[in-house]
Structures are given as structure tokens and as C-alpha cells.
Amino acid sequence: MTLLDAQVTRPLDGGASFSLRNRLTRVVWMMAWLVLARFTPPPLHAWRRLILRAFGARMGKGARVHASVSIWLPANLELGENVLIGPGARIYNQGYITIGARTVVSQRAHLCASTHDIHDPHFQLVLRPIIIGAGCWVAAEAFVGPGVQIGDGAVLGARAALFDNAEAGGVYSGNPASFRKPRGLRKED
């Protein structure tokens, strides 16, 4: 996906950051999700996976996305096996977002894979991919900022705001989020 030059399109004056084709694709996507998925009952995860795949998302087996989830563009999304995206989560994936197997993104969490160049007087949009490893938990109403990488097994606590990378197996909380302790998963019997 190619960003438009803010100096030319002038988004601060109402100009676009993305091509007309991209904007039309997103309109069709939003209408399709509204009509075909938004009001489906919780157990219809397979149906919602089918719709997401039809719009370019890469979906692992058993991935579950709730009907109330907001996804900016499915083509910029990859979910591993058995990922769960909880009710009301916001996947603002102007940049690419990858979520590893068995990761849970809880209700109303917000993943944002873009920002703006604060030094540019035209406020150029900058895409910064998010990568979340396997076996992670992004708890309720947490925020994951642009360009963040979360290592396998890490936990981001409820309402935390993560702007820097999180190491594998760490527990992070606060705003801005910081390392609190190792997760210390119990061994399986």
C-alpha cells in the first residue's frame, strides 16, 4: 500500500492519505462487515473468518474474531492459529499487524499501526507495523502503539499503553507501560 505525499494532498486541509482505490476498498469492506458479520451471534467465528479472508486477511485455523471488532483493512492483518480478538477490539491497521498463535486480544483493546511525522509541517502519515508473538495476552482496553513488537508469551495489563517493545515472557502495565515481572507460566502436567 502506498501512502500519498502529505505535501501534495494536504491532509490537514482535508486531503487524503491513501489512494482512491484504497478508500473505495475500505468502504466496500466496512459495508460488507456491517451487513454480513456485525450482527452475527458469537459462535459464528468460521463465517467471520471467511469474510475476513475474502478481503485479504491471513487467518490461522481456529482464529476467532468477534462481530463487534473494528478492522481498518483486512489485507493488512495476519492472525495465527487459535487467536482470539475480543468484543469491541479496535484493529487500526493502516500498517501491517501480525498476531501469533494462541494470543488473546481482549475486549476494547486498541492496536494502532500508524502515526504521523511530528516534524513534518504537512503531518505526513507514517506506517509502523505491529508484531505480537505467540501466546501473548493484550488485556482489556490496553493500547499497543505503532511499531511495537511484543515477544512470545508477554502480557500487557488492562488499560496499559505500550509504546516500546515488550520482551518475551514479561508482564507489562501502566501508562506508559513498563516491565513489572516475568510471567512465570506453570509447566503443563
Phi, psi and omega in degrees: 000132181256129175280147175277152180285119183297332179294329180273312187274340175054066181299333177293342176257013178101003179286166184274153172260343182233161181295162176300319179301314179299315181295320178293320177302317180291326176296313178299317179301310183298320178294317180298315180296318180299313185281319189263341188228326191304327184250022178280149179293154183311321183291352185274045180297321181298320178297315180292325174300317179300315180296314179299317177297322179299335179257016170101358178291145173261116189238124176285160178303133176077005177296139183235124178236121181289154185297332183273004179289143177252120180239124184294312180207109182305328181297344178258025185230134174227123179244131177284181180297139175058027172288145175237123173252112189285170183304135175074004178295149181241114179256091184267078190257063169297320168266167185290140174235127178242131180233123185286166183306145175060025177267145178245126171250108189284177185304135176060018172290157185227120176249122186235110186257035176205161178206192177233151176283106185289346179271349182270121180296345179265357174063048182304131174290140180232126179271129181224102185302151174248136175234120177246126184288187180280148174068025180269167172223120171256107190285176186307131175061018176284158180238129174246120186275173183302136175077005184283141172241130179247121182290159180311136173076002180285157179235132173247115186295165181304134178061014176286157178234110185258120181243350178239164180298150177246130181287153178304137174073009180266156174250127184237142176207168177097178179221105359287150182294143175221161180296133178251315182189166173289149181294317178063057178299138175291149175288142177288145179282000000 
